[in-house]
Amino acid sequence: MKYGSSAITPEGELYAAYVKEPYVFESEPAIERPLGATENLYWRFDRVSPLNFGSVVRLQGEIDHAHMRKALHAIQARHPLLRVKIECDAKGRPWFRSGVGEIAMDVLEASHDQVWPTLEKAVNAPVDTVNGPLMRCLLLKHGPADSTLVMNFHHAVSDGKSSIFLARDILQSLARQHRGMSAKLEALQPVGYYGNRIPKLEPWAGKESMKTAWKTLKGVAQFLEGVGFPTGLQRYKDPEFKAAPGVMLEPRIIEKAQMQALLQKTKAENATLQCVLNAALSLTVAEDSPTGMLQRTACSQVLDVRCRLEPPVGEDCGLFCSGATSLHTMDASTPFWPLTRKIHEQLQHSIATPMPFFHPAMHRQAIRLGHGLGLHNYKAFGEYIGRLHPEGLAVSNLGRVTIDVDGPVKAVEFGFGTNTTALNYLSTSAATFDGRMTWVFNGGTELMTRERLKAIADRSVERMMAAIHE
């Protein structure tokens, strides 16, 4: 790798200009397969709004940029889906194909308050799926031993757990190089589409969980037929308000002492932090956008399903998550903890049934529906299917995140955000690192102003913290 000039400018211009050269991966396993239904759907939604996932990792320690470049080569050689692009065959079916260049990385000078605006800009920019790879990086330099790694992915090849594994792998490669060892890491074999690893339904046959799962599906279908889609955040009330599709990220930090008090109260109420976040967000939205007499609010949780697949998936980079949704009647005066327990009860029940695995099946039907309607124009397809997606309030919580690597560079903060506005106009992303939680509110620009998103974020945190004393 040849590096050019290396002068930091106060405007945050490119720190190290490099000349791209072909990078050959040794003994690369073939990566030639069609996109699975969920991956396919996410790729098509790109034409409406980039369906991207991004994370920020604050790093302490001096970083050798040549070593960082080798670390990116190492994770690309380790994780098959970081070495693909997306090509369509003669019938228009998208495939993952091998044969891409290196992961792009710019090194910029930036202040700490530029981190989240940088990630917001990144997740709003389309990933180059035609040429690949489907990941790109920015290293923001705050000082000689203080920086932030911004990673951005196409959501079809990454999820929250993936970003944690990749951050750890990068630090492990840096540590190996610091000790005079090779930057290389153990390579992983392609695992394929997660929808092909869904457990068979036979083990549930005749069990109460299967019967209840079927009743839930029928109930949701009847509700949608008779009343309409579950409600969520209403559109901006000013009829003159217009904005291009995109997402805004508003992070909020819950400090250690506050988190300890919140977790103690949550445990005493026989609930989980995931459902506390759902309740705080839902009640805030009910205050912002009151529901009608027959309407209910859809509370959605993003679930990691790696350990439930057959065979299970380990530390691979990819999309291995599904969702569970429950419908609730509420308004701004609904008591916090009874609602939290109700959300928790329905979530636990859903996890104990096959419900999370109906998600990829529904995606497969959506793809077939789009083709059946002749929606070969990808943007029209994305807009149509996006309208069918319930306007739920999605909460993704990675829980306690640990990136513990013995080396010269340490991870000291972690957070993530998503651009899924083609699916939900409002979602949140939470992660707790070293006792502090970063809760990011991802708001669609077509639905709200920055001021409205900030108000929802502030009020959600306020409601959650007030619940400690209820």
VOGU-3710 file (C-alpha; in Angstrom, 3 decimals, decimal comma):
1> mkygssaitp> 0,000/0,000/0,000  1,371/3,386/-1,015  0,540/6,382/1,109  0,629/9,965/-0,063  0,821/13,210/1,893  -0,106/13,161/5,570  -0,849/16,606/6,934  -3,837/17,101/9,242  -5,883/20,152/8,302  -8,197/22,009/10,679
11> egelyaayvk> -11,054/21,622/8,212  -10,944/17,845/8,667  -9,689/17,031/5,174  -8,277/13,680/4,214  -5,375/12,845/6,501  -3,699/10,054/4,527  -4,315/9,842/0,792  -3,630/6,364/-0,497  -3,492/4,749/-3,901  -5,806/1,737/-4,192
21> epyvfesepa> -4,142/-1,424/-5,392  -5,675/-4,851/-5,990  -5,567/-6,931/-2,827  -5,472/-10,701/-3,301  -6,950/-12,857/-0,543  -5,195/-16,156/-0,105  -7,301/-19,328/-0,289  -10,532/-17,386/-0,544  -13,636/-19,600/-0,232  -16,061/-19,077/-3,110
31> ierplgaten> -18,852/-16,646/-2,246  -21,401/-17,161/-4,978  -25,000/-17,331/-3,819  -28,271/-15,496/-4,373  -29,353/-13,084/-1,685  -31,790/-14,569/0,814  -35,265/-13,038/1,117  -34,397/-10,568/3,906  -31,097/-9,616/2,265  -32,917/-9,201/-1,050
41> lywrfdrvsp> -35,571/-7,007/0,531  -32,977/-4,805/2,236  -31,066/-4,409/-1,031  -34,234/-3,351/-2,878  -35,132/-0,805/-0,191  -31,899/0,988/-1,081  -33,769/2,643/-3,963  -36,089/4,346/-1,457  -33,524/5,188/1,223  -30,113/3,566/1,898
51> lnfgsvvrlq> -30,652/0,679/4,302  -27,416/1,081/6,232  -26,108/0,172/9,662  -23,273/2,002/11,407  -21,341/2,031/14,666  -18,873/4,269/16,460  -16,056/2,942/18,647  -14,041/5,408/20,721  -10,401/4,321/20,903  -7,577/5,273/23,267
61> geidhahmrk> -3,977/4,676/22,260  -1,767/5,709/19,386  -2,787/4,141/16,084  -0,310/3,356/13,343  -2,270/3,969/10,141  -0,357/1,319/8,201  -1,240/-1,166/10,963  -4,894/-0,097/10,806  -4,903/-0,692/7,063  -3,517/-4,212/7,616
71> alhaiqarhp> -6,152/-4,783/10,318  -8,885/-3,949/7,813  -7,306/-6,396/5,370  -7,352/-8,973/8,178  -11,066/-8,615/8,961  -11,881/-8,657/5,259  -9,964/-11,923/4,886  -11,660/-13,326/8,018  -15,289/-12,450/7,180  -16,606/-13,638/3,775
81> llrvkiecda> -19,416/-11,058/3,450  -16,857/-8,237/3,599  -15,487/-9,513/0,278  -18,647/-9,368/-1,832  -20,535/-7,117/-4,183  -24,083/-7,569/-5,482  -24,711/-8,476/-9,119  -27,947/-9,434/-10,867  -28,198/-12,475/-13,091  -29,999/-12,575/-16,441
91> kgrpwfrsgv> -33,373/-12,865/-14,663  -32,715/-9,865/-12,446  -32,071/-11,937/-9,321  -29,371/-10,407/-7,088  -26,344/-12,514/-6,129  -23,424/-12,031/-3,763  -20,275/-12,250/-5,899  -16,608/-12,340/-4,948  -14,018/-10,005/-6,403  -13,913/-6,634/-4,652
101> geiamdvlea> -11,240/-4,177/-3,572  -10,234/-3,237/-0,078  -12,398/-1,604/2,582  -12,161/2,163/2,111  -10,818/4,120/5,091  -10,377/7,873/5,337  -8,517/9,417/8,269  -9,830/12,819/9,304  -9,206/15,329/12,041  -12,427/15,935/13,974
111> shdqvwptle> -13,696/17,069/17,369  -15,695/14,767/19,635  -18,954/16,528/18,818  -18,506/15,652/15,133  -18,681/11,892/15,723  -22,449/11,361/15,509  -22,984/13,868/12,653  -20,284/11,928/10,784  -22,089/8,622/11,318  -25,389/10,233/10,331
121> kavnapvdtv> -23,871/11,411/7,075  -22,373/7,954/6,475  -25,607/5,979/6,941  -27,432/8,361/4,606  -24,959/7,727/1,770  -25,615/4,664/-0,436  -23,065/1,871/-0,177  -21,583/0,945/-3,549  -23,186/-2,473/-3,941  -22,173/-2,775/-7,602
131> ngplmrclll> -18,430/-2,702/-6,943  -18,296/-3,510/-3,205  -17,174/-4,083/-0,569  -20,315/-3,422/1,482  -18,410/-1,767/4,345  -16,475/1,486/4,666  -14,628/3,197/7,513  -13,616/6,592/8,825  -10,975/7,101/11,506  -11,645/10,402/13,268
141> khgpadstlv> -8,537/11,770/14,999  -9,278/13,801/18,128  -5,696/13,843/19,403  -2,431/11,833/19,334  -3,920/8,924/21,337  -7,625/9,673/21,043  -9,744/8,677/18,044  -13,076/7,221/16,960  -13,565/4,461/14,413  -16,758/4,950/12,388
151> mnfhhavsdg> -17,887/1,798/10,564  -20,730/1,817/8,038  -22,279/-1,270/6,401  -25,047/-2,230/4,083  -27,537/-3,793/6,499  -27,838/-6,907/4,316  -24,368/-8,018/5,471  -24,182/-6,770/9,045  -26,070/-6,316/12,306  -25,317/-5,089/15,818
161> kssiflardi> -23,449/-8,185/16,972  -21,406/-8,136/13,760  -20,089/-4,652/14,481  -18,963/-5,722/17,954  -17,107/-8,754/16,571  -15,470/-6,606/13,875  -14,327/-3,938/16,339  -12,780/-6,658/18,518  -11,128/-8,306/15,504  -9,589/-5,003/14,409
171> lqslarqhrg> -8,116/-4,438/17,885  -6,828/-8,021/17,994  -5,058/-7,522/14,676  -3,540/-4,248/15,902  -2,369/-5,995/19,071  -0,768/-8,815/17,061  1,123/-6,310/14,913  2,264/-4,406/18,009  3,808/-7,661/19,287  5,627/-8,193/15,998
181> msaklealqp> 3,243/-10,881/14,786  1,276/-11,207/11,556  -1,861/-9,076/11,223  -3,801/-12,109/9,997  -6,750/-13,607/11,863  -8,393/-17,001/11,561  -10,598/-17,101/8,463  -14,276/-18,031/8,770  -16,145/-20,089/6,205  -19,302/-18,688/4,523
191> vgyygnripk> -22,388/-19,633/6,546  -25,075/-18,736/4,005  -28,439/-17,072/4,510  -29,835/-17,312/8,021  -33,320/-18,144/6,684  -31,938/-21,518/5,585  -30,971/-22,333/9,185  -34,376/-21,838/10,758  -35,357/-24,729/13,046  -38,037/-27,047/11,683
201> lepwagkesm> -41,480/-26,529/13,148  -42,002/-30,224/13,976  -40,596/-29,892/17,526  -43,355/-27,371/18,262  -46,141/-29,466/16,748  -48,927/-30,035/19,246  -47,301/-27,783/21,825  -49,173/-24,889/23,365  -46,509/-22,452/22,124  -47,243/-23,375/18,496
211> ktawktlkgv> -50,981/-23,050/19,003  -50,528/-19,662/20,613  -48,159/-18,497/17,877  -50,783/-19,386/15,284  -53,490/-17,597/17,280  -51,251/-14,536/17,469  -50,744/-14,507/13,717  -54,489/-14,896/13,110  -55,246/-12,150/15,608  -52,834/-9,734/13,972
221> aqflegvgfp> -54,220/-10,552/10,524  -57,810/-10,024/11,673  -56,837/-6,787/13,393  -55,157/-5,459/10,263  -58,117/-6,467/8,123  -60,703/-4,867/10,370  -58,933/-1,806/11,731  -55,843/-1,108/9,655  -52,137/-1,085/10,370  -50,943/-0,620/13,936
231> tglqrykdpe> -50,221/3,013/14,601  -46,958/4,660/15,481  -45,617/8,123/14,942  -47,890/10,328/12,862  -46,599/12,419/10,001  -45,465/15,955/10,596  -48,612/18,044/10,966  -47,514/20,922/8,741  -48,885/20,078/5,252  -46,156/22,209/3,713
241> fkaapgvmle> -43,405/20,153/5,310  -41,482/18,160/2,716  -38,100/16,462/2,947  -36,134/13,898/0,984  -35,912/10,350/2,424  -33,189/10,031/5,016  -32,476/9,588/8,709  -31,360/11,806/11,589  -29,457/10,372/14,578  -29,931/11,799/18,056
251> priiekaqmq> -27,821/10,047/20,737  -28,584/10,272/24,450  -26,208/9,098/27,199  -27,381/7,468/30,441  -24,523/7,661/32,941  -23,373/4,815/35,201  -25,149/5,888/38,381  -28,421/6,409/36,528  -28,058/3,038/34,811  -27,458/1,255/38,103
261> allqktkaen> -30,604/2,767/39,604  -32,626/1,968/36,493  -31,453/-1,646/36,360  -32,231/-2,168/40,054  -35,751/-0,835/39,574  -36,235/-2,888/36,400  -35,232/-6,079/38,230  -37,595/-5,273/41,097  -40,436/-4,869/38,584  -39,689/-8,270/36,977
271> atlqcvlnaa> -38,955/-6,660/33,615  -35,981/-6,169/31,278  -34,185/-3,076/30,035  -35,301/-3,889/26,465  -38,949/-3,525/27,497  -38,255/-0,442/29,618  -36,875/1,261/26,512  -39,923/0,147/24,530  -42,321/1,487/27,142  -40,553/4,865/27,433
281> lsltvaedsp> -40,506/5,319/23,653  -44,092/4,133/23,145  -45,553/6,366/25,850  -43,667/9,347/24,459  -44,993/8,673/20,970  -48,512/8,220/22,393  -48,102/11,694/23,877  -46,819/13,103/20,575  -49,296/11,243/18,339  -52,447/10,220/20,266
291> tgmlqrtacs> -54,112/7,070/18,943  -57,724/6,738/17,862  -60,378/4,726/19,649  -59,688/1,455/17,811  -55,995/1,948/17,207  -53,148/0,229/19,000  -49,455/0,958/19,198  -47,045/-1,603/17,746  -44,016/-2,228/19,977  -41,250/-4,028/18,072
301> qvldvrcrle> -38,068/-5,570/19,426  -35,094/-6,582/17,305  -33,897/-10,050/18,335  -30,540/-11,716/17,772  -31,299/-15,287/16,595  -27,752/-16,618/16,115  -27,932/-19,160/18,916  -31,381/-20,416/17,833  -30,407/-21,270/14,273  -29,565/-24,829/13,225
311> ppvgedcglf> -26,662/-25,086/13,288  -26,036/-21,979/15,424  -24,039/-19,069/14,015  -21,050/-17,779/15,953  -18,966/-14,665/15,352  -19,723/-14,247/11,665  -20,421/-10,872/10,121  -23,896/-10,908/8,581  -27,588/-10,290/9,124  -28,732/-12,678/11,850
321> csgatslhtm> -31,589/-10,839/13,512  -35,347/-10,998/13,439  -38,148/-9,247/15,273  -41,091/-9,626/17,605  -44,014/-7,226/17,734  -46,830/-6,794/20,226  -49,869/-4,519/20,016  -50,906/-2,377/22,975  -53,644/0,102/23,769  -52,169/3,144/25,484
331> dastpfwplt> -52,201/6,886/25,863  -49,935/9,389/27,574  -51,469/8,566/30,997  -50,890/4,791/30,823  -48,885/3,678/33,909  -45,257/2,953/33,036  -44,474/-0,300/34,842  -47,699/-2,228/34,087  -47,123/-1,453/30,383  -43,461/-2,509/30,664
341> rkiheqlqhs> -44,453/-5,831/32,247  -47,069/-6,412/29,566  -44,517/-5,806/26,799  -42,076/-8,108/28,620  -44,687/-10,838/28,995  -45,566/-10,805/25,315  -41,912/-10,631/24,253  -40,951/-13,616/26,409  -43,912/-15,532/25,080  -42,932/-14,744/21,490
351> iatpmpffhp> -39,331/-15,845/22,046  -40,581/-19,183/23,405  -42,550/-19,826/20,197  -41,637/-20,025/16,504  -42,820/-16,422/16,056  -39,363/-14,870/15,454  -38,853/-17,241/12,522  -41,970/-16,115/10,647  -40,098/-12,895/9,865  -37,948/-14,277/7,001
361> amhrqairlg> -40,958/-16,217/5,716  -42,918/-12,969/5,424  -39,974/-11,362/3,646  -39,938/-14,232/1,158  -43,625/-13,648/0,442  -43,010/-9,915/0,022  -40,394/-10,630/-2,643  -42,804/-12,965/-4,439  -45,605/-10,411/-4,165  -43,436/-7,717/-5,700
371> hglglhnyka> -42,479/-9,940/-8,610  -46,075/-11,059/-9,057  -47,197/-7,444/-9,340  -44,579/-6,808/-11,965  -42,667/-4,390/-9,734  -39,342/-4,863/-11,464  -38,523/-1,204/-10,919  -36,628/-1,436/-7,638  -37,678/1,970/-6,327  -41,362/1,298/-6,997
381> fgeyigrlhp> -40,955/-2,114/-5,351  -39,365/-0,607/-2,243  -41,984/2,101/-1,905  -44,863/-0,359/-2,303  -43,576/-2,986/0,118  -42,496/-0,256/2,543  -46,104/0,970/2,750  -47,198/-2,531/3,755  -44,740/-2,644/6,654  -46,488/-1,795/9,973
391> eglavsnlgr> -45,445/1,553/11,396  -44,026/0,037/14,560  -41,678/1,575/17,114  -38,588/-0,613/16,846  -36,128/-0,912/19,713  -32,781/-2,656/19,275  -30,770/-3,187/22,453  -27,387/-4,931/22,348  -27,200/-4,955/26,142  -23,774/-4,968/27,787
401> vtidvdgpvk> -21,089/-4,685/25,118  -17,558/-5,875/25,861  -14,581/-5,283/23,555  -11,698/-6,364/25,776  -8,401/-6,815/23,918  -4,947/-6,805/25,499  -3,107/-4,364/23,264  -1,903/-0,787/22,805  -5,330/0,448/21,608  -8,390/0,143/23,854
411> avefgfgtnt> -12,098/0,569/23,124  -13,615/2,967/25,671  -17,039/3,769/24,146  -19,455/2,087/21,733  -22,720/3,072/20,075  -24,648/2,378/16,893  -27,352/3,808/14,665  -29,326/2,667/11,633  -31,018/4,016/8,555  -34,109/1,827/8,275
421> talnylstsa> -36,547/4,591/7,344  -37,792/2,465/4,442  -39,194/0,155/7,151  -39,788/2,323/10,241  -39,874/6,082/10,467  -38,688/5,918/14,076  -36,416/3,358/15,684  -33,901/3,393/18,509  -30,550/1,671/19,045  -29,150/1,057/22,523
431> atfdgrmtwv> -25,869/-0,352/23,815  -24,274/-0,294/27,266  -20,502/-0,044/27,434  -18,583/0,193/30,716  -21,806/0,913/32,588  -22,936/3,822/30,368  -25,770/3,396/27,896  -25,846/5,158/24,538  -29,446/5,323/23,319  -29,706/6,583/19,753
441> fnggtelmtr> -32,971/7,799/18,226  -33,115/7,202/14,462  -35,767/9,470/12,960  -36,942/9,634/9,351  -36,612/13,030/7,687  -39,867/12,514/5,766  -41,775/12,313/9,043  -40,241/14,873/11,370  -37,992/17,825/11,934  -34,802/17,682/13,981
451> erlkaiadrs> -36,561/19,575/16,765  -39,339/16,980/16,947  -36,848/14,110/17,101  -34,880/15,848/19,859  -38,072/16,395/21,836  -39,039/12,716/21,526  -35,533/11,633/22,586  -35,459/13,972/25,597  -38,979/13,063/26,700  -38,318/9,311/26,364
461> vermmaaihe> -35,259/9,577/28,614  -37,181/11,797/31,040  -40,049/9,290/31,278  -37,646/6,396/31,799  -35,693/8,116/34,547  -38,850/9,311/36,286  -40,088/5,700/36,369  -37,245/4,830/38,766  -39,169/6,608/41,516  -42,645/5,289/40,671
//
